[in-house]
Amino acid sequence: MLGDTTSGGAASGDTPHTGGDGDRRGRRALILVENLSVPFDRRVWQECTTLRDAGWTVDVICPRGTKRDTEAEIEIDGVRIHRYPLRAATGGPAGYLREYGAALWHTARLARRVGPVHVVHACNPPDLLFLPALWLKRRGARFVFDQHDLIPELYLSRFGRGKDLLYRGVCALERMTYRAADIVLATNESYKAVAVHRGGRRPEDVFVVRSAPATDRFQPVPPEPELKRGKPHLLCYLGVMGPQDGVDYALRALAKLRDELGRTDWHAVFVGSGDAFEAMVELSRSLGLSDQVQFTGRVPDADLVRYLSTADVCLSPDPRNPLNDVSTMNKVLEYMAMGRPIVSFDLREARVSAGEAAVYAPANDEGAFAALVAQLLDDPERRARMGKIGEERINGQLAWRNSQASLLAAYAAACRTAIDAGRRQRR
């Protein structure tokens, strides 16, 4: 993957009734996800619970997880989740064709089981879920496109093939998705600008719903010095390990921290997994970092909080590329929620998110990245100030409550388009 029972409703084929903005009783939303299971996908789960609390009946269609989210069908906290088996792509474009073909078939099958809905809410990647969304639109649903990734930029950044035939194909799919959607959700202002300028959407039809960490999940606990493996300092990376995520940049920067700056007073832990996990373990070994760098894979939340509570500096090594420069990194927000200072490359949206909670190395400069890590290790007072700034931003302007308001406004706008369309048909 790129970067989880039928209930009552209108009779099959009927258009669901959509009331005014204040009448949410009986409204039903169907959320489609392909690249992660739910509730493991934290953003989608926050959207589900926000809609539920606002009076919506919420169903989700997503793939099953491998170690969690494995039930085919389950209701969690009032949200009904329908999951299908899916094998992640391997072997290049043919593998993605098999994965996406299977996902679309299962999504269409389960959508028929769910029945009519008022809003179908499709989360990319991939930009193919507009196909089942269009089928539901023809039955009266409004289509909300939740753009988690810019797929053309992801293609350029991940595969390095340039603007070839496949690139033109993903651009065409993005255009069709924008065209089909009634409302677009963007994760930040950079994505909104793309929806307006490249997607041709009206600014008033694009709502910024920023991702935000669930603060109840990120509650600091007392530091555990034993996690530092006998060293004075702990460095921490949290997140996906894919080809575009920069773990290789972080490892080379740590080798420079040791070899060029003479610093061996640290232990580093890399929490997470992904397509590049094994390659990153091998790179660490080849750089002679095995004694100082620990790869945990995915860990339970309790262990994640232990590592972050003990960390002195957190790493956000995403290199500048067409995707990363305009994307909001969840790990940055999670570091901030835990009050940790951050070293990042100088990316546009990294600065928007972290502000002075991070220090910024020139893009893709591993030596400068290492030097900033060393500076922060030597300045505990600065680390404390940066951590406080991050916590204040997460609990203030970047808090999920602000995104909740934008999400509900987007749904209200989608429902208004249904009312307007009904009035035009009656004239």
Salt bridges, closest charged atoms under 4 A:
ASP4 OD2 - ARG83 NE 3.56
ASP21 OD2 - ARG416 NH1 3.31
ASP23 OD1 - ARG25 NE 3.79
GLU47 OE2 - ARG43 NH2 3.49
GLU47 OE1 - HIS121 NE2 3.61
ASP53 OD1 - ARG52 NH2 2.81
ASP59 OD1 - ARG28 NE 3.17
ASP59 OD2 - HIS82 NE2 2.85
ASP69 OD1 - ARG68 NE 3.82
ASP69 OD1 - ARG83 NH2 3.68
GLU71 OE1 - ARG83 NH1 2.84
GLU73 OE2 - ARG80 NH1 3.67
GLU73 OE1 - HIS82 ND1 3.81
GLU73 OE1 - ARG113 NH1 3.57
GLU75 OE1 - ARG80 NH2 3.03
ASP146 OD1 - ARG43 NH2 2.93
ASP146 OD2 - HIS121 NE2 2.94
ASP146 OD2 - HIS148 NE2 3.28
GLU153 OE2 - ARG198 NH1 2.64
ASP164 OD2 - ARG161 NE 2.98
GLU174 OE1 - ARG198 NE 2.83
ASP182 OD1 - LYS137 NZ 3.44
ASP182 OD1 - ARG142 NH1 3.30
GLU204 OE2 - ARG202 NH1 3.26
ASP205 OD2 - ARG201 NH2 3.88
ASP205 OD2 - ARG202 NE 2.86
GLU224 OE2 - ARG306 NE 2.83
ASP248 OD2 - ARG252 NH2 3.38
ASP259 OD1 - ARG258 NE 2.60
GLU260 OE2 - LYS256 NZ 3.31
ASP265 OD2 - HIS233 NE2 3.85
ASP265 OD2 - ARG263 NH2 2.85
ASP275 OD2 - ARG158 NH2 2.12
GLU282 OE1 - ARG285 NH1 2.53
ASP301 OD2 - ARG42 NH2 3.04
ASP301 OD1 - ARG217 NH2 3.08
ASP303 OD1 - ARG306 NH1 2.86
ASP312 OD2 - LYS228 NZ 3.26
ASP312 OD2 - HIS233 ND1 3.77
ASP312 OD1 - ARG383 NH2 3.52
ASP318 OD2 - LYS331 NZ 3.03
ASP325 OD1 - ARG320 NE 3.95
ASP325 OD2 - ARG348 NH2 3.71
GLU334 OE2 - ARG217 NH1 3.74
ASP346 OD1 - ARG351 NE 2.66
GLU366 OE2 - ARG252 NE 2.67
ASP378 OD2 - ARG263 NH1 3.01
ASP420 OD1 - ARG423 NH1 3.86
